[in-house]
Amino acid sequence: MPVWRLKNAPGFRRERRSGGSMTNSTYRVSGATGEWEVVIGLEVHAQITSNSKLFSGAATDFGNEPNTQVSLVDAAMPGMLPVPNQECIRQAVRTGLAIDAQINKYSRFDRKNYFYADLPQGYQISQLYHPIVGEGIIEVQLDEKDPDSETSKIGVERIHIEQDAGKLMHDQHPTMSYVDLNRSGVALMEIVSMPDMRSPVEAGAYVKKLRSILRYVGSCDGNMEQGSMRADVNVSVRKPGDELGTRTETKNVNSIRFLQQVIEYEARRQVDLIEDGGEVVQETRLFDAERQETRSMRSKEDAHDYRYFPDPDLLPVELEDEFIEECRASLPELPDAKRARYENDLGVSAYNAAVLTADKETADWFEAMLAEGAKAKAASNWLLSELFGALNKLDKTLAESPVNPAQAAELLGLVDDGTISGKIAKDVFEIMLESEQGAAAIVEEKGLKQESDTGAIEAVIADVIAANGDKVAEYKGGKDRLFGFFVGQTMKAMQGKANPQVVNELLKKTLG
């Protein structure tokens, strides 16, 4: 059967970097013999969003009691045969399409043989030789909050599907370890990057962008703290321009901060080891978050050590064009396209567009405001400053916001139509956070409606001018900055309820 490989396919351009020519890739580790370049590759394990496991009907919910989500297949009982979950195949294909990767119409499951207490079968079902997704590319912005920051393109070598192992629990008994098989058989995508990253910042940006894409697509929730997304970090060092050095692999890193610490520590350790006359050993390491260091776990095995062979219980996966196109049609608007639309069509600033689209939840909240009639520029500014600032003080997430998008749009609408001023809107928002009332109801109840009656404002201006004759003389004598004084006095006299635009126009007319 033919295997689809991406060689030099039309329209697909691989951008390789040499020796750190880009600004961010000048990250170096200094040693006694000069500077060393760090080379980084990542293997990200992303739990596929599905209601059941890869080869069984057992549930995949997080946080349930140990061993309550285990089928006979997951426990490797004799005679049990795996049956592939089509939704897991679909989600992997959608993920590949989202990063412009080659979708392999033919793929195959292999057995990776090794023994561990949390692996009941004695082997893991994976895809070594014929993965479902081939080469793709992810473009990252090194500072997601700075639209003018450096960008780089990170190659993805492959995405393959495999089953997760169970979990060993060492803290339940003083002399024994327990095994929880709830995760045994859960579907994973292993997303393998090229060794294209050259700094901790670049690696962190890559994982953030990948997580954002997965969340937009809906193929993984990206919750690293729950273990549904984690990374194996491959690090090597070399003199700029030299061949790749020997790499180490640090397993199961579950936060971006830890990932960057692993890279910094490993790069420093390897440079010191080489310069002291030692040699880097290809091995698997673990990260100790408390000590912020890695330690050796075992020597790094090669593929032949696992005795891979095609799984005899599973047929090859053969995809039809129609299925692939259905997957493509199901994709949502992805972060880069959404960001461009916000800037070009909605007039949102480049900075705001970058922050809004970095996280799907934020973009969805923003678009819900627009659906309720809010204007894009005002909505983006208010969401990223007023709401985020308030939630930060309350130590709440966007999902926990006491104010919903419809209420936010109503508040901005009252400012836009002149019912309240921007200053009063801040006071109304504070009340909304506490009471969860709508903005219009608060304005009506508190009598906060902005005064635009020119007659009433003219009367107050007359009083202000009469009480400040000396200031009027100074203003007419050339001290233009006193105009702000008259605006402030008028607004104060009207308890902040006067329409500022009307006040400015009438003062200019009155003062001449």
C-alpha positions in Angstrom: 0.0 0.0 0.0 1.3 3.5 -0.8 2.5 5.7 2.1 2.0 9.4 1.6 5.2 11.4 2.4 5.7 15.1 2.1 8.9 15.8 0.2 9.1 19.0 -1.7 5.3 19.3 -2.2 4.2 22.4 -4.2 3.2 25.3 -2.0 5.0 23.9 1.1 8.1 25.7 2.1 10.3 24.6 5.0 12.3 27.4 6.5 15.4 26.1 8.3 17.7 28.3 10.3 21.5 28.0 10.4 23.6 28.7 13.4 21.3 31.3 15.0 21.0 34.1 12.6 17.7 35.4 14.0 17.6 37.8 16.9 16.0 35.4 19.4 18.3 32.5 18.3 21.3 34.5 19.6 20.4 32.9 23.0 23.7 31.4 24.1 25.3 29.6 27.0 28.7 31.0 27.9 31.5 28.6 28.8 35.2 28.7 29.3 35.7 27.8 25.6 33.2 30.4 24.3 29.6 30.5 23.5 27.4 27.5 22.9 24.1 27.3 20.9 21.1 25.4 22.3 19.1 23.1 20.0 15.6 22.2 21.2 13.0 19.8 19.9 9.7 19.0 21.6 7.4 16.0 21.7 4.0 17.3 22.9 1.5 14.7 24.1 -2.0 16.1 23.8 -5.0 14.1 25.1 -7.6 13.9 22.3 -11.0 15.3 23.1 -13.3 12.3 23.1 -15.9 10.8 25.4 -14.3 7.4 25.3 -10.8 5.9 25.0 -8.9 5.1 21.9 -9.7 1.4 21.7 -12.5 0.9 24.3 -15.8 2.5 25.4 -14.5 3.5 28.9 -15.0 7.1 29.8 -12.2 9.7 29.8 -13.4 12.2 32.5 -10.8 13.8 34.6 -10.7 13.5 38.4 -12.8 10.4 39.0 -12.1 7.8 41.6 -9.1 5.6 40.7 -9.9 2.5 38.5 -13.5 3.5 37.9 -13.0 4.1 34.2 -11.4 0.8 33.1 -12.8 -1.6 30.6 -11.7 -5.2 30.0 -9.7 -3.9 27.0 -7.9 -1.3 29.1 -7.0 -3.9 31.7 -5.7 -6.3 29.0 -7.9 -9.2 29.9 -7.3 -12.3 27.7 -9.3 -12.3 24.5 -10.1 -8.6 24.4 -9.6 -6.9 21.0 -9.2 -3.2 20.5 -11.6 -1.3 18.3 -10.4 2.2 17.0 -12.4 5.2 18.1 -13.3 7.1 14.8 -13.6 10.4 16.7 -10.0 10.2 17.8 -8.9 9.6 14.1 -11.1 12.6 13.1 -9.6 14.9 15.7 -6.0 14.0 14.7 -6.8 14.7 11.1 -8.4 18.1 11.9 -5.3 19.0 14.0 -3.0 18.2 11.1 -5.1 20.3 8.7 -5.0 23.2 11.2 -1.2 23.3 10.9 -1.1 22.8 7.1 0.4 19.4 7.5 0.3 16.5 5.1 -2.5 14.0 5.9 -1.4 10.5 5.2 -4.2 8.5 3.7 -2.6 5.3 4.8 -1.5 4.9 8.4 -0.9 1.9 10.7 -0.8 1.0 14.4 2.4 -0.6 15.9 3.1 -2.3 19.1 5.9 -0.6 21.2 7.0 -3.4 23.6 8.2 -2.6 27.1 7.2 -3.6 30.6 6.0 -1.2 33.3 3.5 -1.7 36.1 1.0 0.8 34.7 1.0 -0.8 31.2 -1.2 -3.9 31.6 -0.7 -5.2 28.0 3.1 -5.1 28.2 3.1 -3.0 25.1 1.8 0.4 23.9 -0.2 0.8 20.7 1.3 3.7 18.8 2.3 4.7 15.2 6.0 4.6 14.5 6.4 3.8 10.8 3.3 5.2 9.3 1.8 8.1 11.3 -1.5 9.6 10.4 -0.1 13.1 9.9 3.1 14.1 8.2 5.1 17.3 8.1 3.5 20.7 9.0 4.5 24.0 10.3 3.6 26.4 13.2 4.4 30.1 13.0 5.0 31.7 16.4 5.3 35.2 17.7 8.0 35.3 20.4 6.1 37.9 22.4 2.4 37.4 21.9 1.6 40.8 23.4 3.9 42.6 21.0 2.7 42.4 17.4 6.0 43.7 16.1 8.1 41.1 17.9 10.1 38.5 16.1 8.3 35.6 14.5 9.7 32.2 13.6 8.4 29.0 11.8 8.8 25.8 13.7 8.5 22.6 11.7 6.4 19.7 12.9 7.8 16.4 11.8 4.7 14.3 12.4 1.6 13.7 14.5 0.8 10.2 15.5 -1.9 8.6 17.6 -1.2 6.4 20.6 -2.7 5.2 23.8 -1.7 6.5 27.2 -0.5 4.4 30.1 -2.0 4.3 33.6 -0.6 6.1 36.6 1.5 4.9 39.5 0.6 6.4 42.8 3.5 6.3 45.3 2.0 8.4 48.1 -0.8 6.1 49.2 1.1 3.6 51.2 4.5 3.6 53.0 5.8 0.4 51.4 3.7 -0.1 48.3 2.8 1.7 45.1 -0.7 1.7 43.8 -1.8 1.6 40.1 -4.7 3.7 38.7 -5.7 2.6 35.2 -8.2 5.4 34.5 -5.8 6.9 32.0 -4.9 3.5 30.5 -6.0 3.6 26.9 -6.8 7.3 26.7 -6.1 8.6 23.2 -3.1 10.9 22.7 -1.7 12.8 19.8 2.1 12.9 19.9 3.1 16.1 18.1 6.8 15.9 17.3 8.6 19.1 16.3 11.7 19.5 14.3 14.8 20.6 16.3 14.1 24.1 15.1 14.0 26.0 18.4 17.0 27.8 19.8 15.9 29.4 23.1 13.6 28.8 26.1 11.5 31.8 25.0 11.0 30.3 21.5 10.1 26.9 22.9 7.6 28.5 25.3 6.0 30.5 22.4 5.7 27.3 20.4 3.8 25.5 23.1 1.6 28.5 23.7 0.7 28.7 20.0 0.2 24.9 19.7 -2.1 24.9 22.7 -4.0 27.8 21.3 -4.5 26.0 18.0 -5.6 22.8 19.7 -8.2 24.7 21.8 -9.5 26.5 18.7 -9.8 23.2 16.8 -11.3 21.5 19.9 -9.0 18.5 19.6 -7.5 18.9 23.1 -8.4 21.1 26.1 -4.7 22.0 26.6 -4.9 21.8 30.4 -1.3 21.1 31.3 -2.0 21.2 35.0 -4.4 18.2 34.6 -2.0 16.2 32.4 -4.0 16.5 29.2 -1.1 18.2 27.6 2.6 17.6 28.5 5.9 17.8 26.7 9.1 15.7 26.4 11.9 18.2 26.1 14.9 17.3 23.9 18.0 19.5 24.4 21.5 19.4 23.0 24.3 22.0 22.7 26.8 22.7 20.0 29.2 25.4 18.9 27.4 27.6 16.4 27.6 26.0 12.9 28.6 22.6 14.2 26.7 19.3 13.7 24.0 18.5 16.2 25.2 17.4 19.6 24.0 14.4 21.7 20.6 15.1 23.1 18.8 14.3 26.3 15.1 13.9 26.7 13.3 15.2 29.8 10.0 13.5 30.2 6.5 14.7 31.1 7.0 18.4 31.7 3.6 19.9 32.5 3.9 23.7 32.4 5.5 26.3 30.1 7.5 27.7 33.0 8.9 24.3 33.9 9.7 23.6 30.2 11.8 26.8 30.0 13.6 25.9 33.3 14.4 22.5 31.9 16.0 24.0 28.8 18.1 26.5 30.8 19.2 23.9 33.3 20.0 21.2 30.7 21.9 23.6 28.4 24.0 24.8 31.3 24.6 21.2 32.6 25.7 19.9 29.2 28.1 22.8 28.5 29.7 22.4 31.9 30.0 18.6 31.4 31.6 18.9 28.0 34.0 21.6 29.0 35.1 19.6 32.1 36.1 16.8 29.7 33.0 14.7 30.0 30.5 13.5 27.4 26.8 14.0 27.1 25.0 10.7 27.3 21.8 10.1 25.3 19.4 9.5 28.1 15.9 10.1 29.6 15.7 12.5 32.5 13.1 13.8 34.9 12.6 17.3 36.1 12.5 18.1 39.8 10.4 21.2 40.1 11.3 22.0 43.7 15.1 21.9 43.0 14.6 23.2 39.4 17.0 20.6 38.1 16.9 17.5 36.0 18.2 14.1 37.0 19.0 10.9 35.1 16.2 8.3 34.8 17.4 5.7 32.3 19.5 5.4 29.1 17.6 6.6 26.0 16.4 3.6 24.1 16.4 3.4 20.3 13.4 2.2 18.3 14.8 -1.3 17.9 15.0 -1.7 21.7 11.2 -1.6 21.8 10.8 -4.3 19.2 8.2 -2.4 17.2 6.0 -4.5 14.9 2.6 -3.9 13.3 -0.3 -4.6 15.7 -1.9 -7.8 14.4 -5.3 -6.9 16.0 -5.7 -3.7 14.1 -6.2 -3.1 10.4 -4.4 -0.2 8.7 -6.3 3.1 8.7 -7.2 4.2 5.1 -8.7 7.7 4.7 -10.9 8.7 1.8 -10.7 12.2 0.3 -14.3 12.9 1.3 -13.5 12.2 5.0 -10.5 14.6 4.9 -12.5 17.3 3.2 -15.3 16.9 5.8 -12.6 17.4 8.5 -11.3 20.5 6.7 -14.8 22.0 6.5 -15.4 21.4 10.2 -12.4 23.6 11.2 -13.2 26.9 12.9 -11.5 30.2 12.1 -8.0 29.7 13.5 -6.0 32.2 15.6 -3.9 33.8 12.8 -6.9 34.3 10.5 -9.0 35.7 13.3 -6.3 38.1 14.3 -6.0 39.4 10.8 -9.7 39.9 10.5 -9.9 41.8 13.8 -7.2 44.2 12.5 -8.3 44.6 8.9 -12.1 44.3 9.1 -12.9 45.5 12.6 -10.2 48.1 13.0 -8.9 46.6 16.3 -5.3 47.6 17.2 -2.6 45.1 16.4 -1.8 44.7 20.1 -5.4 44.1 21.1 -6.0 41.7 18.2 -2.9 39.7 19.3 -4.1 39.4 22.9 -7.7 38.7 22.1 -6.9 35.8 19.8 -4.2 34.2 21.8 -6.8 32.4 23.8 -10.0 31.0 22.4 -12.1 31.9 25.5 -11.1 35.6 25.2 -11.9 35.7 21.5 -15.3 34.0 22.1 -16.1 36.5 24.9 -15.2 39.4 22.6 -17.3 38.1 19.8 -20.2 37.6 22.1 -20.0 41.3 23.0 -20.1 42.2 19.3 -23.1 39.9 18.8 -24.9 42.0 21.4 -24.2 45.2 19.5 -20.9 46.5 21.1 -18.5 48.3 18.8 -15.3 46.5 18.2 -12.7 49.1 19.2 -14.5 50.1 22.4 -15.2 46.5 23.2 -11.6 45.3 22.8 -10.2 48.2 24.9 -12.8 47.7 27.7 -12.4 43.9 27.8 -8.6 44.0 28.0 -8.3 46.9 30.4 -11.4 47.3 32.6 -12.7 43.7 32.7 -9.3 41.9 32.9 -8.1 44.4 35.5 -11.2 43.8 37.7 -10.9 40.0 37.3 -7.3 40.2 38.3 -8.2 42.0 41.5 -11.0 39.5 42.2 -8.7 36.6 41.4 -11.3 35.2 39.0 -11.0 33.8 35.5 -12.9 35.0 32.5 -15.3 32.1 32.8 -16.0 33.2 36.4 -16.7 36.8 35.5 -19.7 38.3 37.4 -20.5 40.4 34.3 -21.5 38.6 31.1 -20.9 39.7 27.5 -24.5 41.0 27.1 -24.2 43.1 30.2 -20.9 44.5 29.1 -22.3 45.4 25.7 -25.2 47.2 27.4 -22.8 49.2 29.5 -20.7 50.3 26.5 -23.9 51.1 24.6 -24.9 53.6 27.3 -21.6 55.3 26.9 -21.8 55.3 23.1 -25.3 56.9 23.0 -24.4 59.5 25.6 -26.6 58.2 28.4 -23.7 58.1 30.8 -20.1 59.3 30.6 -17.0 57.2 30.6 -16.3 58.2 34.2 -19.8 57.2 35.4 -19.4 53.9 33.4 -16.5 53.0 35.7 -18.7 53.5 38.7 -21.6 51.5 37.2 -19.2 48.7 36.3 -18.1 48.5 40.0 -21.7 48.1 41.0 -22.3 45.5 38.3 -19.4 43.4 39.7 -20.9 43.4 43.1 -24.6 43.1 42.3 -24.6 41.4 38.9 -27.3 43.8 37.8 -27.6 45.2 34.3 -26.1 48.6 33.5 -29.3 50.3 32.5 -31.1 49.2 35.7 -28.3 50.6 37.8 -28.2 53.9 35.9 -32.0 54.3 36.4 -32.0 53.2 40.0 -29.1 55.5 41.0 -30.1 58.4 38.9 -26.8 58.4 37.0 -28.1 59.4 33.6 -25.9 62.0 31.9 -27.3 65.5 31.6 -27.4 66.8 28.0 -30.0 69.6 28.5 -28.2 72.7 27.2 -30.3 75.0 29.3 -29.4 73.3 32.6 -25.7 73.2 31.7 -25.7 76.9 30.6 -27.1 77.9 33.9 -24.3 76.0 35.8 -21.7 77.5 33.5 -23.0 81.0 34.2 -22.6 80.4 37.9 -19.1 79.0 37.5 -18.0 82.0 35.5 -19.6 84.5 37.9 -17.8 82.8 40.8 -14.4 82.9 39.1 -14.1 86.3 37.4 -10.3 86.4 38.0 -9.8 83.1 36.2 -12.0 84.3 33.3 -9.8 87.4 32.9 -6.6 85.2 33.0 -8.1 82.9 30.4 -9.0 85.7 28.1 -5.6 87.1 28.7 -4.0 84.1 27.1 -3.9 81.4 29.7 -5.6 78.7 27.6 -4.9 75.9 30.0 -7.5 77.3 32.4 -10.2 76.0 30.1 -9.8 72.6 31.8 -10.4 74.4 35.1 -13.8 75.6 33.9 -14.7 72.1 32.6 -13.8 70.6 35.9 -15.8 73.1 37.9 -18.8 72.6 35.7 -18.7 68.8 36.0 -18.2 69.1 39.7 -21.2 71.3 40.1 -23.3 68.8 38.1 -21.9 65.8 40.1 -20.2 64.4 37.0 -23.5 63.9 35.2 -23.1 66.6 32.6 -22.3 65.5 29.0 -18.6 66.4 28.6 -19.0 67.1 24.9 -21.9 69.5 25.5 -20.0 71.2 28.4 -16.9 71.8 26.2 -19.0 73.2 23.3 -21.0 75.6 25.6 -17.9 76.8 27.5 -16.1 77.6 24.2 -19.1 79.6 23.1 -19.5 81.4 26.5 -15.8 82.2 27.0 -15.3 83.3 23.4 
